[in-house]
Amino acid sequence: MQWDIVLCAKLYRQRRLLLDELVTKTYPVEDFEKVAADAGAGTGRVARAALRC
């Protein structure tokens, strides 16, 4: 498992693992409740959210 994380980090830095393109919307960490509501509402607003720290 630890090796997988190292490999993923390496591929991401090489732009061969495009994680940023998978995120639909980013939120500040303070908006966790809104993230949960948007992701779980089934409204289609957010498919994959990420929290910014």
MODELLER restraints for C-alpha pairs under 7 A, 6 or more apart:
rsr = mdl.restraints
at = mdl.atoms
rsr.add(forms.Gaussian(group=physical.xy_distance, feature=features.Distance(at['CA:11:A'], at['CA:17:A']), mean=5.21, stdev=0.5))
rsr.add(forms.Gaussian(group=physical.xy_distance, feature=features.Distance(at['CA:12:A'], at['CA:18:A']), mean=6.45, stdev=0.5))
rsr.add(forms.Gaussian(group=physical.xy_distance, feature=features.Distance(at['CA:22:A'], at['CA:48:A']), mean=6.99, stdev=0.5))
rsr.add(forms.Gaussian(group=physical.xy_distance, feature=features.Distance(at['CA:23:A'], at['CA:48:A']), mean=5.17, stdev=0.5))
rsr.add(forms.Gaussian(group=physical.xy_distance, feature=features.Distance(at['CA:23:A'], at['CA:49:A']), mean=5.72, stdev=0.5))
rsr.add(forms.Gaussian(group=physical.xy_distance, feature=features.Distance(at['CA:23:A'], at['CA:50:A']), mean=6.55, stdev=0.5))
rsr.add(forms.Gaussian(group=physical.xy_distance, feature=features.Distance(at['CA:24:A'], at['CA:46:A']), mean=5.93, stdev=0.5))
rsr.add(forms.Gaussian(group=physical.xy_distance, feature=features.Distance(at['CA:24:A'], at['CA:47:A']), mean=5.99, stdev=0.5))
rsr.add(forms.Gaussian(group=physical.xy_distance, feature=features.Distance(at['CA:24:A'], at['CA:48:A']), mean=5.12, stdev=0.5))
rsr.add(forms.Gaussian(group=physical.xy_distance, feature=features.Distance(at['CA:24:A'], at['CA:49:A']), mean=5.74, stdev=0.5))
rsr.add(forms.Gaussian(group=physical.xy_distance, feature=features.Distance(at['CA:25:A'], at['CA:46:A']), mean=6.64, stdev=0.5))
rsr.add(forms.Gaussian(group=physical.xy_distance, feature=features.Distance(at['CA:25:A'], at['CA:48:A']), mean=6.90, stdev=0.5))
rsr.add(forms.Gaussian(group=physical.xy_distance, feature=features.Distance(at['CA:25:A'], at['CA:49:A']), mean=5.09, stdev=0.5))
rsr.add(forms.Gaussian(group=physical.xy_distance, feature=features.Distance(at['CA:25:A'], at['CA:50:A']), mean=6.58, stdev=0.5))
rsr.add(forms.Gaussian(group=physical.xy_distance, feature=features.Distance(at['CA:26:A'], at['CA:49:A']), mean=5.66, stdev=0.5))
rsr.add(forms.Gaussian(group=physical.xy_distance, feature=features.Distance(at['CA:26:A'], at['CA:50:A']), mean=4.80, stdev=0.5))
rsr.add(forms.Gaussian(group=physical.xy_distance, feature=features.Distance(at['CA:26:A'], at['CA:51:A']), mean=5.71, stdev=0.5))
rsr.add(forms.Gaussian(group=physical.xy_distance, feature=features.Distance(at['CA:26:A'], at['CA:52:A']), mean=6.59, stdev=0.5))
rsr.add(forms.Gaussian(group=physical.xy_distance, feature=features.Distance(at['CA:27:A'], at['CA:50:A']), mean=6.33, stdev=0.5))
rsr.add(forms.Gaussian(group=physical.xy_distance, feature=features.Distance(at['CA:27:A'], at['CA:51:A']), mean=4.95, stdev=0.5))
rsr.add(forms.Gaussian(group=physical.xy_distance, feature=features.Distance(at['CA:27:A'], at['CA:52:A']), mean=5.87, stdev=0.5))
rsr.add(forms.Gaussian(group=physical.xy_distance, feature=features.Distance(at['CA:28:A'], at['CA:51:A']), mean=5.55, stdev=0.5))
rsr.add(forms.Gaussian(group=physical.xy_distance, feature=features.Distance(at['CA:28:A'], at['CA:52:A']), mean=4.79, stdev=0.5))
rsr.add(forms.Gaussian(group=physical.xy_distance, feature=features.Distance(at['CA:28:A'], at['CA:53:A']), mean=6.53, stdev=0.5))
rsr.add(forms.Gaussian(group=physical.xy_distance, feature=features.Distance(at['CA:29:A'], at['CA:51:A']), mean=5.15, stdev=0.5))
rsr.add(forms.Gaussian(group=physical.xy_distance, feature=features.Distance(at['CA:29:A'], at['CA:52:A']), mean=5.54, stdev=0.5))
rsr.add(forms.Gaussian(group=physical.xy_distance, feature=features.Distance(at['CA:29:A'], at['CA:53:A']), mean=5.65, stdev=0.5))
rsr.add(forms.Gaussian(group=physical.xy_distance, feature=features.Distance(at['CA:35:A'], at['CA:49:A']), mean=6.84, stdev=0.5))
rsr.add(forms.Gaussian(group=physical.xy_distance, feature=features.Distance(at['CA:38:A'], at['CA:45:A']), mean=6.41, stdev=0.5))
rsr.add(forms.Gaussian(group=physical.xy_distance, feature=features.Distance(at['CA:38:A'], at['CA:46:A']), mean=6.04, stdev=0.5))
rsr.add(forms.Gaussian(group=physical.xy_distance, feature=features.Distance(at['CA:39:A'], at['CA:46:A']), mean=5.46, stdev=0.5))
rsr.add(forms.Gaussian(group=physical.xy_distance, feature=features.Distance(at['CA:39:A'], at['CA:47:A']), mean=6.45, stdev=0.5))
